[in-house]
């Protein structure tokens, strides 16, 4: 199973058509009797479409220096 925690969501800029947002994340994965965790920051650009906010850009910036012990990181996206 996988658990995601997003915190410290901050609006950085909302002067144009898009809203720039940053947020910090922790992701835990429990698989094959092992638990791995990933930490970092998300950078988003949101756009208003039909009265809703839509993600038009997302970037995950890892705070980890080594990925080898944890394996695949596709769960972060």
Buried (B, 14 or more C-beta within 10 A) or exposed (E): EEEEEEEEEEEEEEEEEBBBBBEBBBBBBEEEEEEBEBEBBBBBBBBEEEEEEEEEEEEBEBEEEEEEEBEEBEBBE
